[in-house]
Amino acid sequence: MSTIRRQSIISSGIVYFGFALGGLNTLLYGRLLNPEQYGLVGMYISIGNIMFAFANFGALSYITKFYPYYHDNLARRKNDLLNWALLISIFGFALVTVVGVLFKPLVLRKFGNNSSELVHYYYWIFPFGLGLTLYSVLEAYGWQIKASVLTNYLREFQWRLYSLVLLGLLAIGVMKNFDLFIKLYAFSYFFIALILLFQIVRKKELHLTLSPSRVTRKFLPKIRALIALTWTGNIMFNLSFYFAQLVIAAVVPGGLAAVGIFAMAQYVASLIQAPQRGVVAAAVGPLSQAWKKKDYGRIKRIYTRSSANQLIFSVGMFILIVLNFRDGILTFGLKKEYLLSFPVFWIIGLTRIVDMGTGINTQIIGTSVYWRFDFFTGMILVLFTIPLNYWLACNLGVIGPAIADLVTFSAYNGVRCLFLYRKYKMQPFNRNSLFVLLLGGLTYFVCDWLFTAHQGLGWLFVRSATIITVYGCGVIALRLSEDVGPIWSTVKKRLGLSE
């Protein structure tokens, strides 16, 4: 568990540095781009992720589930796992491209009036989606070869640095217009995918061959069954997660401007989820090995501690952002239209807390013999999410999809937690979970009462420092996670505070 904790801490630190850089990017987005332009950036991300979901053909699940078998039974130079995963994904994206070209008239009919800029830049989304697909496959393999720190650095920091450079060139006038910015932005994931590919090749982990290894031949029927179901399940999940922006662009008045408001709230809410990627990246490999060895005790420990740590982070970050949201937009000079994203953030933020607080149930199920359950829960999620998103968007506007996601993702995670409890008697909660929520509520009301009437840069720092101190001291004093003690001891030792 110490390996997971160490890699999670390093990865989470990188993620937070990345989000700090992303915060600077968001500040520049808010000052340089109007909501319609920022909405187009958000649509790149949403549609790109949906393209990736269709294109990867279950390659990520294939890597996650079968890597231990390739690693344990083949010499490194004969390991063809990554080779096939990349070929499958490239072929899949070729099909996505063909379908995308054929269905452009439908896109024109659905978005032409409400979001004309999306139609204008439609084909530029394809290189963005291809870069994301290639990087995600390489990233999944990187997790297995214990390169999670590098993969998190590239996705969370280097990718945002690329965007920051583009924004900087736009701000100082070297880049003359938004048109060039959005076209260069389309290649942002290609950039980090090439870096990761270079590192994997340098470590001699990629071996190009069209001759299947004996492991591939032996497990081919199981591989086919796995990728068929998990691929469909992942499509359902990504459609559910990113459908909100599509429906907003199509039916909510303002089109891309409304998407920009939603995207701002969604980005700020993503700060709450910052540690999740680090925890997942560090835990996937050990989970695969633990299932192979039938080490259920280790799986249960990972499940419980991932829930505790993520709940602590998410509740604390939610309080920090909620109490600074309005003051931050006004103090840093973002366009005032973005104040409309505050109620949307509230709802999305609660969704992120639910998702993180229920632990890494997706990864536990995905690496188990019950990986088919991904498909069924994904189907349930889509069957509720898509119609509910559409109906609430039509009736409530931009906040409607946020409410829909809170309802459906709560049900989705609840079903998965119940499944793991019934099959393995595993559940992620204990009494400390309740104490985290109570501590969060107390911190919120105290700091809101102290600082609600004050605004400005100085008060942002004072308010934030007070929130962190009150909440952090409470977490340490109450020992709300088994990992808090070792981490705090390390911090005191580094600061020279320990005896």
Secondary structure in CASP SS format (residue, H / E / C, confidence):
PFRMAT SS
TARGET T0000
AUTHOR 0000-0000-0000
METHOD secondary structure of the structure
MODEL  1
M C 1.00
S H 1.00
T H 1.00
I H 1.00
R H 1.00
R H 1.00
Q H 1.00
S H 1.00
I H 1.00
I H 1.00
S H 1.00
S H 1.00
G H 1.00
I H 1.00
V H 1.00
Y H 1.00
F H 1.00
G H 1.00
F H 1.00
A H 1.00
L H 1.00
G H 1.00
G H 1.00
L H 1.00
N H 1.00
T H 1.00
L H 1.00
L H 1.00
Y H 1.00
G H 1.00
R H 1.00
L H 1.00
L C 1.00
N C 1.00
P H 1.00
E H 1.00
Q H 1.00
Y H 1.00
G H 1.00
L H 1.00
V H 1.00
G H 1.00
M H 1.00
Y H 1.00
I H 1.00
S H 1.00
I H 1.00
G H 1.00
N H 1.00
I H 1.00
M H 1.00
F H 1.00
A H 1.00
F H 1.00
A H 1.00
N C 1.00
F C 1.00
G C 1.00
A H 1.00
L H 1.00
S H 1.00
Y H 1.00
I H 1.00
T H 1.00
K H 1.00
F H 1.00
Y H 1.00
P H 1.00
Y H 1.00
Y H 1.00
H H 1.00
D H 1.00
N H 1.00
L C 1.00
A C 1.00
R H 1.00
R H 1.00
K H 1.00
N C 1.00
D C 1.00
L H 1.00
L H 1.00
N H 1.00
W H 1.00
A H 1.00
L H 1.00
L H 1.00
I H 1.00
S H 1.00
I H 1.00
F H 1.00
G H 1.00
F H 1.00
A H 1.00
L H 1.00
V H 1.00
T H 1.00
V H 1.00
V H 1.00
G H 1.00
V H 1.00
L H 1.00
F C 1.00
K H 1.00
P H 1.00
L H 1.00
V H 1.00
L H 1.00
R H 1.00
K H 1.00
F H 1.00
G C 1.00
N C 1.00
N C 1.00
S C 1.00
S H 1.00
E H 1.00
L H 1.00
V H 1.00
H H 1.00
Y C 1.00
Y H 1.00
Y H 1.00
W H 1.00
I H 1.00
F H 1.00
P H 1.00
F H 1.00
G H 1.00
L H 1.00
G H 1.00
L H 1.00
T H 1.00
L H 1.00
Y H 1.00
S H 1.00
V H 1.00
L H 1.00
E H 1.00
A H 1.00
Y H 1.00
G H 1.00
W H 1.00
Q H 1.00
I C 1.00
K C 1.00
A C 1.00
S H 1.00
V H 1.00
L H 1.00
T H 1.00
N H 1.00
Y H 1.00
L H 1.00
R H 1.00
E H 1.00
F H 1.00
Q H 1.00
W H 1.00
R H 1.00
L H 1.00
Y H 1.00
S H 1.00
L H 1.00
V H 1.00
L H 1.00
L H 1.00
G H 1.00
L H 1.00
L H 1.00
A H 1.00
I C 1.00
G C 1.00
V C 1.00
M C 1.00
K C 1.00
N C 1.00
F H 1.00
D H 1.00
L H 1.00
F H 1.00
I H 1.00
K H 1.00
L H 1.00
Y H 1.00
A C 1.00
F C 1.00
S H 1.00
Y H 1.00
F H 1.00
F H 1.00
I H 1.00
A H 1.00
L H 1.00
I H 1.00
L H 1.00
L H 1.00
F H 1.00
Q H 1.00
I H 1.00
V H 1.00
R H 1.00
K C 1.00
K C 1.00
E C 1.00
L C 1.00
H C 1.00
L C 1.00
T C 1.00
L C 1.00
S C 1.00
P C 1.00
S C 1.00
R H 1.00
V H 1.00
T H 1.00
R H 1.00
K H 1.00
F H 1.00
L H 1.00
P H 1.00
K H 1.00
I H 1.00
R H 1.00
A H 1.00
L H 1.00
I H 1.00
A H 1.00
L H 1.00
T H 1.00
W H 1.00
T H 1.00
G H 1.00
N H 1.00
I H 1.00
M H 1.00
F H 1.00
N H 1.00
L H 1.00
S H 1.00
F H 1.00
Y H 1.00
F H 1.00
A H 1.00
Q H 1.00
L H 1.00
V H 1.00
I H 1.00
A H 1.00
A H 1.00
V H 1.00
V C 1.00
P C 1.00
G C 1.00
G C 1.00
L H 1.00
A H 1.00
A H 1.00
V H 1.00
G H 1.00
I H 1.00
F H 1.00
A H 1.00
M H 1.00
A H 1.00
Q H 1.00
Y H 1.00
V H 1.00
A H 1.00
S H 1.00
L H 1.00
I H 1.00
Q H 1.00
A H 1.00
P H 1.00
Q H 1.00
R H 1.00
G H 1.00
V H 1.00
V H 1.00
A H 1.00
A H 1.00
A H 1.00
V H 1.00
G H 1.00
P H 1.00
L H 1.00
S H 1.00
Q H 1.00
A H 1.00
W H 1.00
K H 1.00
K H 1.00
K C 1.00
D C 1.00
Y H 1.00
G H 1.00
R H 1.00
I H 1.00
K H 1.00
R H 1.00
I H 1.00
Y H 1.00
T H 1.00
R H 1.00
S H 1.00
S H 1.00
A H 1.00
N H 1.00
Q H 1.00
L H 1.00
I H 1.00
F H 1.00
S H 1.00
V H 1.00
G H 1.00
M H 1.00
F H 1.00
I H 1.00
L H 1.00
I H 1.00
V H 1.00
L H 1.00
N H 1.00
F H 1.00
R H 1.00
D H 1.00
G H 1.00
I H 1.00
L H 1.00
T H 1.00
F C 1.00
G C 1.00
L C 1.00
K C 1.00
K H 1.00
E H 1.00
Y H 1.00
L H 1.00
L H 1.00
S H 1.00
F H 1.00
P H 1.00
V H 1.00
F H 1.00
W H 1.00
I H 1.00
I H 1.00
G H 1.00
L H 1.00
T H 1.00
R H 1.00
I H 1.00
V H 1.00
D H 1.00
M H 1.00
G H 1.00
T C 1.00
G C 1.00
I C 1.00
N H 1.00
T H 1.00
Q H 1.00
I H 1.00
I H 1.00
G H 1.00
T C 1.00
S C 1.00
V C 1.00
Y C 1.00
W C 1.00
R C 1.00
F H 1.00
D H 1.00
F H 1.00
F H 1.00
T H 1.00
G H 1.00
M H 1.00
I H 1.00
L H 1.00
V H 1.00
L H 1.00
F H 1.00
T H 1.00
I H 1.00
P H 1.00
L H 1.00
N H 1.00
Y H 1.00
W H 1.00
L H 1.00
A H 1.00
C H 1.00
N H 1.00
L H 1.00
G C 1.00
V C 1.00
I H 1.00
G H 1.00
P H 1.00
A H 1.00
I H 1.00
A H 1.00
D H 1.00
L H 1.00
V H 1.00
T H 1.00
F H 1.00
S H 1.00
A H 1.00
Y H 1.00
N H 1.00
G H 1.00
V H 1.00
R H 1.00
C H 1.00
L H 1.00
F H 1.00
L H 1.00
Y H 1.00
R H 1.00
K H 1.00
Y H 1.00
K C 1.00
M C 1.00
Q C 1.00
P C 1.00
F C 1.00
N C 1.00
R H 1.00
N H 1.00
S H 1.00
L H 1.00
F H 1.00
V H 1.00
L H 1.00
L H 1.00
L H 1.00
G H 1.00
G H 1.00
L H 1.00
T H 1.00
Y H 1.00
F H 1.00
V H 1.00
C H 1.00
D H 1.00
W H 1.00
L H 1.00
F H 1.00
T C 1.00
A C 1.00
H C 1.00
Q C 1.00
G C 1.00
L H 1.00
G H 1.00
W H 1.00
L H 1.00
F H 1.00
V H 1.00
R H 1.00
S H 1.00
A H 1.00
T H 1.00
I H 1.00
I H 1.00
T H 1.00
V H 1.00
Y H 1.00
G H 1.00
C H 1.00
G H 1.00
V H 1.00
I H 1.00
A H 1.00
L H 1.00
R C 1.00
L C 1.00
S C 1.00
E C 1.00
D C 1.00
V H 1.00
G H 1.00
P H 1.00
I H 1.00
W H 1.00
S H 1.00
T H 1.00
V H 1.00
K H 1.00
K H 1.00
R H 1.00
L H 1.00
G C 1.00
L C 1.00
S C 1.00
E C 1.00
END
